[in-house]
Amino acid sequence: MAGCWTTPTAAGSSGSAPSSSPARCLPSPPSAPRPTQAAKRRKPPDMASITATPPTALRVLSLVGTAHFMSHLYYQALPPLFVLMVADLKVSYTALGLIMTVYHVATASVATPVGFLVDRIGARRILVGGLLIQAVAMIAAGAFNSYWALMGLFAVSGLAFAVYHPANYAIISGSVRESWLGRAFSIHAFTGNLGNALTPILVLAIAAIWSWQMVFFIIGGIGVVIALLVIQQGDNLRDETERRRSAEKQARGNGEAPSPAAAGAGTTLAKDLALLMSGPVLFCFLFYVISNIGIGGLRTYGVAGIVELHGTPLTLAGSALTGYMLGASLGLLAGGFLADRFGTHVITAILGLGASAVLVALIGTVSLPALVIVAMLAFSGFTRGMVQATRDLIVLSITPKGSTGKVFAFVYNGSMIGGALIPFIYGWFMDNGHPAAVFWIAGGSMIAALLTFIGVKGAAGRSPAIRET
């Protein structure tokens, strides 16, 4: 379904600047590569330095990708150390788990306001601030051998974690040309997955050589270096706020008054809240909630479910989960090319989420050998992963100009809510002797997520709040 509304247009294939045209569309995919409707409406570009050519795009992705990797490193660093910290701090596993609960609550409580701040003052300063705050919090965590100090420092770290998705997506959409966006989003997601995969190996190796306190010293120090690198290379990072300011400066230099679009006129708190409560944005929010219930449920309870349901040895069950995560990472990279080729076409979601749901549900239904389970989960991860770049493009496509930070922050909060529900949903079934439900719920969540994907496509064509923004 095609629909157009006011959004920033990205630069054309020449890598030149975006025009002042306000249109963004959800076109049906072309049979062969050709300009989108938004590209056809562009005026000749006049700010060639704003939107990145491929080499500059790679520098941008290296910077925001490294920041994204660090955010997942900080996020995942604590749980692998639980076994060491229980004895050292003389606390229970439940108490240490509460630190992560506080982390999630802190992130969720400020994510949307941070998104508004990104749109107001620009993403680059917000990103640097988040990197520095988390790095300092990690260094301090290594300095205090106290449970309550860790609780407070991880709360601060959780607040800083809220900056990455609104800031990174604002920078990517403002710095990378339109024809690269699918691949850019997939690379960004891949760096986060890489952080998840490498963190247990890295932190346990450091702890084995030195101590768990040294883990936080080292990763915090790395974070300070990354923050300084982002500051030094900051001129490569442009977002919509930077565009607006450049347009205003150019207009003043020419003795002209900035246009309402360039000046960001017409944005009020009431309109911003109406945008977040609009049909397309709420469907995207639901997609994040529901899909994370499925993905996170498999990550958290998949190994236990395989062991109890199929009698699979623990090592092979763990290999199945590793295969799922590796498959998802490869699917992310492949999905970036699909997104750039086919746009936000629903067929990508049908094939990806549909296949993943069927494979996962079969594991909960049919008695299978261990190696078959490993292969099925790996392929399920691949098909699920290839949808993620398309998901990011559809969120961007329903986002009006100047609202990238707040919209991505709001919808990503759905993941936090979905993650908070996982223990209550899956834990009840596992505690009551129904391990098959782990895979049925995960598969059903993927089908429900597919329905929300279809829903946002329809709602985008009917939402005057977005088209008129």
C-alpha positions in Angstrom: 0.0 0.0 0.0 1.5 3.4 -1.0 1.1 6.5 1.2 3.0 9.8 1.5 3.5 12.2 4.3 5.9 14.8 5.6 9.3 13.4 6.2 12.9 14.2 5.5 14.1 12.9 2.1 17.4 11.3 1.9 19.9 12.0 -0.8 19.8 10.4 -4.1 22.3 7.9 -5.5 24.9 10.6 -6.2 25.3 11.0 -2.5 24.4 14.6 -2.7 22.3 16.5 -0.2 18.7 16.0 0.6 16.3 18.6 -0.8 13.6 20.4 1.1 10.9 18.2 -0.3 8.7 17.0 2.6 7.4 13.8 1.0 8.1 10.3 2.2 6.3 7.3 0.8 5.7 3.6 1.4 5.9 2.5 -2.2 5.2 -1.0 -3.5 8.5 -2.5 -4.5 9.7 -1.9 -8.0 10.3 -4.7 -10.4 13.7 -3.2 -11.1 15.7 -0.6 -9.2 14.3 2.9 -9.9 13.8 6.1 -8.0 11.2 6.2 -5.2 8.3 8.6 -5.3 10.2 10.8 -2.8 13.2 10.8 -5.0 11.2 11.9 -8.0 9.8 14.9 -6.1 13.2 16.1 -5.0 14.5 19.5 -6.1 18.1 19.7 -7.2 20.4 19.3 -4.2 22.3 22.2 -2.8 24.1 20.9 0.2 26.3 18.1 -1.1 28.2 17.5 2.0 25.3 16.5 4.3 24.4 13.0 3.2 27.2 10.5 3.0 28.7 8.9 0.0 29.5 5.2 0.5 33.1 5.7 2.0 31.8 8.3 4.4 28.8 6.1 5.2 31.2 3.4 6.2 33.0 5.8 8.6 29.6 6.8 10.1 28.6 3.1 10.5 32.0 2.3 12.1 31.4 5.0 14.7 27.8 4.4 15.6 28.3 0.6 15.2 31.2 0.7 17.7 29.0 2.7 20.1 26.2 0.2 19.7 28.6 -2.7 20.3 29.8 -1.0 23.5 26.2 -0.5 24.7 25.5 -4.3 24.4 28.9 -5.0 26.0 27.8 -3.0 29.1 24.3 -4.5 29.0 25.5 -8.1 29.0 28.6 -7.8 31.2 27.0 -8.4 34.5 25.1 -11.8 34.2 28.1 -13.9 33.2 29.9 -12.7 36.4 27.0 -13.7 38.8 28.7 -16.9 39.8 31.8 -14.9 41.0 29.9 -12.1 42.6 27.5 -14.2 44.6 30.4 -15.5 46.8 32.3 -12.2 46.8 29.4 -9.9 47.7 27.6 -12.5 49.7 24.3 -11.9 47.9 21.8 -14.2 46.1 21.3 -14.7 42.4 17.9 -13.1 42.8 19.5 -10.0 44.3 22.0 -9.7 41.4 19.1 -10.2 39.0 17.4 -7.3 40.6 20.3 -5.1 39.4 19.3 -5.9 35.8 15.7 -5.2 36.6 16.6 -1.8 37.8 18.7 -1.3 34.7 15.7 -2.1 32.4 13.4 0.2 34.4 15.9 3.0 34.3 16.2 2.7 30.5 12.4 2.5 29.9 11.7 5.5 32.1 13.8 7.9 30.1 13.9 6.4 26.6 11.1 8.5 25.0 12.2 11.8 26.7 15.7 11.2 25.4 14.3 10.8 21.9 12.7 14.2 22.2 16.0 15.6 23.3 17.8 14.1 20.3 15.3 15.8 18.0 15.7 19.1 19.9 19.5 19.5 20.3 21.0 16.9 17.9 22.1 13.2 18.3 25.8 13.6 18.3 26.1 15.3 21.7 23.5 12.9 23.2 25.5 9.9 21.9 28.8 11.2 23.3 27.1 11.9 26.7 25.7 8.4 26.9 29.0 6.8 26.0 30.9 8.8 28.7 28.3 8.3 31.4 28.2 4.5 30.9 32.0 4.3 30.7 32.4 6.3 34.0 29.7 4.2 35.6 31.5 1.0 34.6 34.8 2.2 35.9 33.2 3.2 39.2 31.5 -0.3 39.4 35.0 -1.8 39.4 36.1 0.5 42.2 33.3 -0.3 44.7 33.0 -3.8 46.2 29.5 -3.1 47.3 26.1 -4.5 46.2 24.3 -1.3 46.7 26.9 0.8 44.9 26.5 -1.6 41.9 22.8 -1.2 42.1 23.1 2.6 41.9 25.8 2.6 39.2 23.9 0.2 37.0 20.8 2.4 37.3 22.9 5.3 36.0 24.2 3.0 33.2 20.6 2.1 32.4 19.7 5.7 32.0 22.6 6.2 29.6 21.7 3.1 27.6 18.5 4.9 26.5 20.5 7.2 24.2 21.8 4.7 21.7 18.8 3.8 19.6 17.3 7.3 19.2 20.7 8.9 18.6 22.1 6.2 16.3 19.0 5.9 14.1 18.9 9.7 13.9 22.5 9.8 12.8 22.2 6.9 10.3 19.0 8.4 8.7 20.7 11.8 8.5 24.2 10.7 7.4 23.6 7.8 5.0 22.0 8.1 1.6 18.7 6.5 1.0 19.9 3.6 -1.2 22.2 2.4 1.6 19.7 2.7 4.5 18.7 -1.0 4.6 22.3 -2.2 4.7 23.2 0.6 7.2 20.4 -0.5 9.6 21.4 -4.2 9.2 25.1 -3.4 10.0 24.0 -1.4 13.0 21.9 -4.2 14.3 24.7 -6.7 13.6 27.2 -4.8 15.8 24.7 -5.1 18.7 24.4 -8.8 18.1 28.1 -9.1 18.0 28.4 -7.4 21.3 25.9 -10.0 22.8 27.9 -12.9 21.4 31.4 -11.8 22.4 30.6 -10.3 25.9 30.5 -13.6 27.8 33.8 -14.8 26.3 35.5 -11.4 26.9 34.3 -10.8 30.5 34.9 -14.3 31.7 38.4 -14.3 30.2 39.3 -11.0 31.9 37.8 -12.2 35.2 39.8 -15.5 35.0 43.1 -13.5 34.5 42.4 -10.8 37.0 39.0 -10.3 38.8 35.4 -9.3 38.1 36.2 -5.8 39.2 38.9 -5.5 36.5 36.2 -6.4 33.9 34.4 -3.1 34.7 37.7 -1.1 34.8 38.7 -2.4 31.3 35.4 -2.1 29.5 34.8 1.3 31.0 38.3 2.5 29.9 37.5 1.2 26.4 34.3 3.2 26.5 36.1 6.4 27.3 38.4 5.9 24.3 35.4 5.2 22.0 33.7 8.4 23.3 36.8 10.5 22.5 37.0 8.9 19.0 33.4 9.9 18.4 34.2 13.4 19.5 37.2 13.6 17.2 35.3 12.2 14.2 32.1 14.0 15.1 31.9 16.0 11.8 31.0 12.9 10.0 27.9 12.4 12.1 24.9 14.4 10.8 21.3 14.1 11.7 18.1 16.0 10.9 18.7 18.7 13.5 22.1 19.3 11.8 20.3 19.6 8.5 17.8 22.1 9.8 20.6 24.2 11.3 22.6 24.1 8.1 19.5 25.2 6.1 18.9 28.0 8.5 22.5 29.2 8.3 22.4 29.0 4.5 19.2 31.0 4.3 20.6 33.7 6.6 23.8 33.8 4.5 21.6 34.5 1.5 19.6 37.2 3.3 16.5 35.0 3.3 14.2 33.9 6.1 14.4 30.2 6.7 11.4 28.2 5.4 9.0 26.7 7.9 10.3 23.2 7.0 14.0 24.3 7.4 13.3 26.0 10.6 11.4 23.0 12.0 8.2 25.1 12.4 4.9 23.6 13.3 6.2 21.0 15.9 4.5 21.2 19.2 4.3 18.9 22.2 0.6 18.1 21.3 1.5 17.2 17.8 4.5 15.1 18.9 2.3 13.2 21.4 -0.4 12.7 18.7 2.3 11.3 16.4 3.4 8.8 19.0 -0.2 7.8 19.6 -1.0 7.5 15.9 -1.9 4.1 14.4 1.3 3.4 12.4 3.6 4.3 15.3 1.5 2.2 17.8 1.6 -0.8 15.4 5.4 -0.5 15.3 5.5 -0.3 19.1 3.4 -3.5 19.3 5.8 -5.1 16.8 8.7 -4.5 19.2 6.7 -5.7 22.2 5.5 -8.9 20.6 8.6 -9.8 18.6 10.8 -9.5 21.7 8.5 -11.7 23.7 9.2 -14.4 21.0 12.9 -13.7 20.5 13.7 -13.0 24.1 11.7 -16.0 25.3 13.8 -18.3 23.1 17.0 -16.7 24.3 16.0 -17.1 28.0 14.1 -20.3 28.1 15.0 -22.1 24.8 17.9 -24.2 26.2 15.8 -25.4 29.2 12.8 -26.1 27.0 14.9 -28.2 24.6 16.5 -30.2 27.5 13.2 -30.9 29.2 11.1 -31.6 26.1 13.5 -33.6 24.0 16.0 -34.9 26.5 18.8 -33.2 24.6 22.2 -32.9 26.3 22.8 -29.5 27.8 25.8 -28.8 25.6 23.9 -29.5 22.4 20.9 -27.5 23.6 23.3 -24.6 24.2 24.7 -25.1 20.7 21.2 -24.8 19.3 20.8 -21.4 21.0 24.2 -20.4 19.7 23.2 -21.5 16.2 20.0 -19.4 16.5 22.0 -16.3 17.4 24.6 -16.8 14.7 21.9 -17.5 12.1 20.1 -14.2 13.2 23.4 -12.3 12.7 23.9 -13.6 9.2 20.2 -12.9 8.5 20.7 -9.3 9.6 23.4 -8.8 7.0 21.4 -10.5 4.2 18.3 -8.6 5.2 20.0 -5.2 4.6 20.3 -6.0 0.9 16.7 -7.2 0.8 15.5 -4.0 2.4 17.4 -1.9 -0.1 16.1 -3.9 -3.0 12.5 -4.4 -2.0 11.8 -1.6 0.5 9.1 -2.2 3.1 7.3 -4.9 1.2 5.3 -7.2 3.3 6.5 -10.3 1.5 9.9 -10.0 3.3 8.1 -10.2 6.7 5.8 -13.1 5.5 8.7 -15.2 4.3 11.0 -14.3 7.2 8.7 -14.3 10.2 6.4 -17.0 8.8 9.2 -19.5 8.2 10.8 -18.8 11.6 7.5 -19.3 13.3 6.8 -22.6 11.7 10.3 -24.0 12.4 10.2 -22.9 16.1 6.7 -24.3 16.6 7.7 -27.6 15.0 10.4 -28.0 17.7 7.7 -27.8 20.3 5.5 -30.3 18.5 7.6 -33.0 16.9 10.2 -35.3 18.5 13.4 -34.4 16.8 17.1 -35.4 17.0 19.4 -32.9 18.6 21.3 -32.0 15.4 18.1 -31.4 13.6 17.0 -29.0 16.3 20.3 -27.2 16.0 19.9 -26.8 12.3 16.2 -25.8 12.5 17.0 -23.1 15.1 19.9 -21.8 13.1 17.7 -21.4 10.0 14.9 -19.9 12.1 17.3 -17.3 13.4 18.4 -16.5 9.8 14.9 -16.0 8.5 13.9 -13.9 11.5 17.1 -11.8 11.3 16.5 -10.9 7.7 13.3 -9.0 8.6 15.0 -6.5 11.0 16.3 -4.0 8.4 12.9 -3.9 6.8 11.4 -3.3 10.2 13.7 -0.3 10.7 12.9 1.1 7.3 9.2 0.9 7.9 9.6 2.8 11.2 11.7 5.4 9.4 9.1 5.6 6.6 6.3 6.6 9.0 8.5 9.1 10.8 8.0 12.8 10.0 10.9 15.2 9.5 12.6 16.1 12.8 11.0 13.2 14.8 13.4 10.3 14.2 14.8 10.3 17.7 11.4 10.4 19.6 9.8 7.8 17.3 12.6 5.2 17.4 13.0 5.8 21.2 9.3 5.2 21.7 8.9 2.1 19.6 12.1 0.6 21.0 10.7 0.9 24.5 8.3 -1.9 23.3 11.3 -4.2 23.5 11.8 -3.3 27.1 8.2 -4.0 27.9 8.2 -7.3 26.0 11.4 -8.3 27.8 9.8 -7.5 31.2 6.9 -9.8 30.4 9.0 -12.8 29.4 9.6 -14.3 32.9 5.9 -14.2 33.8 4.8 -15.8 30.5 7.4 -18.5 29.9 8.3 -19.1 33.5 4.8 -20.1 34.4 4.6 -22.8 31.7 8.1 -24.1 32.6 7.3 -24.2 36.3 4.1 -26.2 35.5 5.8 -28.8 33.3 4.9 -27.5 29.8 8.2 -26.9 28.0 6.6 -27.3 24.6 4.8 -24.0 25.3 8.1 -22.2 25.1 8.2 -22.9 21.3 4.5 -22.5 20.7 4.5 -19.1 22.4 7.7 -18.0 20.5 6.2 -19.1 17.2 2.9 -17.5 17.9 4.6 -14.3 18.8 6.3 -14.2 15.4 3.0 -14.6 13.6 1.5 -11.9 15.8 4.4 -9.7 15.0 3.8 -10.3 11.3 0.2 -9.1 11.7 1.4 -5.9 13.3 3.8 -5.4 10.3 0.8 -5.7 8.0 -1.2 -3.4 10.2 1.3 -0.6 10.1 1.3 -0.7 6.3 -2.5 -0.3 6.3 -2.6 2.3 9.1 0.1 4.4 7.4 -2.3 5.0 4.5 -5.1 6.1 6.7 -3.3 8.3 9.3 -3.9 12.0 8.7 -1.8 12.8 11.8 1.3 11.6 10.1 0.5 12.7 6.5 -0.2 16.3 7.7 2.7 16.5 10.1 
